[in-house]
Amino acid sequence: MTAEGFLEGRRLQMARGVLLQCIMGGYPAARFYGSDDGDLALVADPAQIHPLPWSHEPRALAICDADELSGESSNLSTRGQLKKVIARYAARGLAPVVATELEFFVFAPNTDPNQPFQPPVGLDGRREDGHSAFSVSSNNGLRPFFNEVYKCMAALGLPRDTFMHEMGVSQFEINLLHGDPLLLADHTFLFKHLLKEVALKHGLTVVCMAKPLAHTPGSSMHIHQSIVETGSGKNVFSDENGQPTSMFRHFIGGQQAGMADFTALFAPNVNSYQRLCHPFASPNNACWSHDNRAAGLRIPASSPVARRVENRLPGADANPYLAIAASLAAGLYGIEHELEPSAPIQGEFEVPDNLSLPCTLHAAIDRLKRSQLARELFGNEFIEGYVASKTMELTSFFDEITPWERRVLAAQA
């Protein structure tokens, strides 16, 4: 849109079906988004209009809400779904607080998708071989890229906590500072967009797939969650003596009640389950624990004022608006229904059947389709549309034969 048109307040409209567009570009049947495929209004959030610091030409990006022409938020909008969840907390005098940890890989350009990704050539002329996890010098070969990432984050107003090299080959992690869930979802979205744009300027490729490399840890988007009273700002997960409250237990109980039903929202792609089924500290369960990274729900070691629940299921490929909305909605459901969690686990453990999660996209879609809880919290229109879109993506995947099948199965009698 031209700057002149935007500043004049010209309404930007978009076909409703675009909110259900598949990652391959197609659309499910029109009945899932209204047979007329009428327009939505894209309404810019005044606090989220950003000049793009990496662009050579003057350009700006505006994060928008997708609203029906009658004025209400579209049920198909993931940002709108998150705003509705936050409003349900506000009606109880509560405000959720979240932080996201996002992992990603920095690779050399990959022009042939049949070939595996490779790390870029560093300043020393070599490619990283995987021995640089948590090293203070591991990103020296990418210093110009990261310097621009930091500058662009500052220009966009994205506060960061820690940045580190993760366990994978050329894999990194950022911890975004905790705050309002909608703001953190916006920040996470902007950061992922920023990464890819800056990488292109430097002849690099940033990949936010859940599992881009075999035999290597995948990339997560852990969500840290706490709840405060809207007036006092007091963390309701801790009492006056610093001990866990019943609301803390009920929040965990709600998370456990929703994780299997919502797995397709946290792990939205075929590749998501490569990460979960080869768990290098990637959970595929709804167990909870005090500081055990094998649990899907981890309670990090912290002071009572910072007591929080970390949802470790979402991957870096998850939609931040939808993943945060689903996680917070499940927790609030537990509070409203006073659900009690299972006993916490420690050390090595076997996952009970009732706390196991779907391990394929097909199973996750089927679980979501049958979930009355999902329909209660997000509405039939959203769940049916999401399932239709993801089913198309899964069908597209099964339309291809992988190199593994040709390599291993072709010689079989």
N, C-alpha and C positions, 0 to 999 in steps of 0.2 A: 504494500500500500504506500502511496506517496506520503511524504511528511505533511504536505499541505492538506491532503484529504483527511489524514488522521487528526491534525490540529483543528480542522473545521468540525470535527465530531461526526464525520460521515460514518454511518453504520456499516460494519463489515459483516456480511452474512456468508454462511457456508451450509452446504447440504447436510442434513441430519445424519445421513448414512456414513459420512466420513468418520464419525466417532466409533464406528464398528469396522473400519477398513482393516483388512488383514495385513500382516507384515509382508506378504507377497504382492499386495496391491489390490486384491479383489475384495468383493463384498459378499456377505451372506444374503439370503433372500430378503426382499424389501419389507416383508411383514415384520421383521425384527426391528426396523427403525421407522415404521410408518409407510404404508404403501405409496403415499404420494411423494415420499422423500423430500419433504418440505425443508425450508431453511431454518437454521439457528442463527442467533445473533452472537457474535464474538465480542464480548465486553471487556475491554482492557482493565486490568487491576492498576489503579494509579500508582501504587507502591512498587509495581513490577514492570516499569518501563525503563529499559537500559540501552544507552548507546553501546555499541559493540566495540570494545577496545582492540580486538584483533583485526578488525576490518580496515583495509586501506582506504575505502570509500566511506563517507559518513553513512552509517546505518544504525538502526535501533531494533530492539526486540521487545515486544510487549506480551507478557503472559496474560491470557484472556480466560474469562469464564464463558462457557457455552450455555447460553440461556435460550429458552423457548421465546418465540416472538411475543408471547403473552407476558413475559417477564420473569417467570419462575425458572429455576435452574433445571437444565435437562437431566433426566434420570440416567442418560447414557454418559454423562460427563464424570470422569474419575475425580477431577478437582471438585466438582459439585458434590460428589458422594462424600469426600473428605470433609467439606464444610458442613454437611448435614450431621456427620458423626460428632464434630466439634460442638455443634449447636446442641446436641443431645446431652453432652457433658455440661455445657453451660446452663441448661435447664435445671440441673441438679446442683448448681453452685460450684462446679468443678471445672478445671482447665487441664487438659493433658499437656505434658511436656515431652518432647522427643529429641533424639539426636540420631543421626545416621552415620554408619561407617561404610564407606564405599571402596571396594577393591577393583582394580582394573589392570590390564596389561598394556604395555607399550611395545609395539612390534615394528619391524621394517615393513614397507609396503608389500602387500600380498596380492599379486595380480592374477594368480591362478588358484582358485578355491580348492582344487584337488591336491594342492601342496600344503603342508602344515605351516603354521605361522613360525616366524623366526624373530629372535630379538634383533634390534638394530646394531649396527657396527658402532662401537664406542670410540672415544677419542684415542684409545690405545690401538685401534685397528682390529679389535677382536669383538666377537659376540659373547654376551654373558652366557655362562654355562650352568647357572643355577646355584652357585656357591656364595651368592651375595645377600642372602636373606638377612635383614635387619642390620646390614653393614652401613656405617656412616659414610662410606665412600662409594657405595654401590651405584649411585645415579650420576657420577661425575661425567660419564659419557653423554648423558642427557641434560647436562646443566643448562644449556641455552633454552631448551624446551621448558624445563621446570621453572626457570627464572621468569619466562613469559607467562606461564600458568599462574605463578604467584602474583604477578603484576595485574593480570586480567581479573583474578579473584578480588583483589583490592579495589579495582575500578568498578566492579559489579557489586561491591558491598557484600562479598561472601566471606564471613569470618571463618577462619580455620583453626583447628586445634593442632593435632599432630599429623605429620606426613611421614611415611616410612616405606622402605622396601619390604614387601611381603615375601612369603615363602616360595612363590613361583618364580620361574625364569622371567625377568623383566616385569615383575608384578609389583604393584604399589598400592598403598592404602591411604585414604584421607579420613580423618575424623572431623566431622562438621560440628560446630558448637551447638549445644542443646537450646531449644526454644519452642516457640509456637509451632504446632504440627504443620499448618499450612505453609508457614514461612520456610520450614525445613524441607518440605516437599518441593517448594519452588527452588530453594537453594540447591537441592540435590539434582533436580532437572537442569538448572542452569549450569551447574558444575560439569555434568556429563556432556552437555552441548559444548561448553567451553573447551573441554579436553579434546574433543574430536576436531574442533575448528583449529585450535592452536597446533595440534599434531600435524594437520595437513600443511600448515605453513612451514613446518620444520621437516617435511618429507617423512613423516612417521604415521603410524596407524595406531589409534587407541581402540581397544576392543573391550566391551563390557559384557561379553558373553559370560554365561555362568561357568563354562568349562571349555576354554579354547584350546587347551593342550592336553594330550593324554599323559598319564603318569605324573600329573602335576596338580597341585591344589587348585580348586576353582575360585571364583570371585563371588563374594557375598555382598549383601547390603544389610548388615545387622541394624536392627531398630531398637534403640534404648528408650524405655517408656517409664514415666512417672506421672503422678497426678497431684495437683495442688488445689487448695481452696482458692476461689477467685478473689476473695477479699484479703485474706491474710497471707497468701502465698505459701502456706504450710503444706509440706509433703504429707499427704494423707496415708502413705504407706508406712509411716512411723508414728508411734504414739509419743506422749510426753516423756516417757522413760527411754525412748530410743528403740523400742521393740516393734516388731512387725505387727500391723493391725489386721483386723478381719477384712478390711477392704483390700489389703495387699493379697491376702489369701484368695479372696473372691475374684480379684483381677486375674490371678494365675489360673484359677479354675475356669474362668471364661476363655482365656487363651487356649487352654487344653481342649475345651469343648469345641472350639472353632478351627483348630489348626488343620485337621484332616479335611474338613469340608472346604476350607479356604486355600488348600495347597495350590490349586490352579491359579489363584490370585497372587500367591507369593512366588510360585515357580511356573511362569507362564509359557515356557517354550520347551520343545523336545529336548534341547540341550541342557535345560535346567536340571534334569534328572541324572545326567552324567555327573554333575557335581554332587547330588544328594546320594547317589548309589555308590560312589567311591569316596566315602567321607574322610577326607583329610581335615578333621575338625569341622566338617560340614554335617550338621545334624539332619537326620531323617526320622525324627521322632518328636512326640509331644511331651516328653519327660521334662521335669524341671529340677534344677540343682543349684546349690550355692557354689559358684565359681568352677563349674565343670564344663568345659567347652564341647563335650560330646552330647550335652543335653540341648534339645531344641529351645528350651527356655532357661536362660542362665541368669542367676542373680550375682552380678559382679560384686567383688569386695568393695565396700564403700562405707562412708559415715551414714548415720541414720537420715540426715537431711538429704542425702543423695541416693537413698534406696530406690532401686529401679529394677525393671524386668527387661532383659535383653532377648528379643526374638531373633534367633539365629537362622531361621529358615529362609528368608528371602535372599535371592541371588542378586548380583549386580544388574541382571537383565530385567528385574521387576520394575513395573511402573511405580515410582515412589508415592504418588498420590493414592493409588489403589492399595499398595502394600501397607502403608501407614493407616489408611482408613479401615482396612480389614482387621489389622492387629488391634487397633484401639476399639473398634466396634465389638470384637470378641471380648476384650477386657471389660467393657462397660456392661455387656450382657451378663458376664459373671457377677459383677457388682449388683446389678438389678435383681438377679435371681439367687444371689447369695450362694453361688456354687463353690464347693470345696474342692481343692486340688488333690491330686494323688500325693502319696508320701514322696519327699524329695529323694533323689538318688545321688550317690557319690561313688567315686572310683569307677572301675570297669563294671558294666551292667548289661543285662539283656533287656530289650525293649518289650514290655508286655503288649499283647495283641491289641488291647484297647487304646494304646498310645502310639501305635505304628501309623505311618502316613502312606498315602499313595506313592508308588515308586516309578510310575510312568505318567506321561501327560494324558494318555488314554484313561487310565484309572482315576486321575485327578479330575478330569472333565466329567467323568461319569459320577463321581462323588459330589461334585458341585451341582450337577444337574438335578440330583436327587435331594439336595440339601434344603430342608424347610427353614433352617436357621439362616442360610444365605439369602433366601427370598424374603424372610422377615426383616433382615437388616438392610438389604440393598434393593429390594423390590424385584418383582418378576421381570419387568422390562429389561433391567440391566443384566440380570443373571442369564436370561434366555438369549439376549443379544451377545453377551460375552461368550457363552458356550457355543453359539453358532459360529462366531468368528474363529474361536480356537479349534473347533472341529474342522473347519476349512483348512487351517494351517497344518493340523495333524494329517489330514488327507493328502495335502500337497507333499508332505514329507514322505509318506508311504508310496507316493507315485514315483519315487526315485530309488535306484539300487545303489547301495554304498560301495566304496572300494573294498571294504572288509568282506562283503558278500561275494564279490567277484574273486577276491584273492583266496578266500578260505573255502568257499562252497563250490566253486566251478569245477574243481577236480574230484568232487565226491561222486561216487557211483550212484 
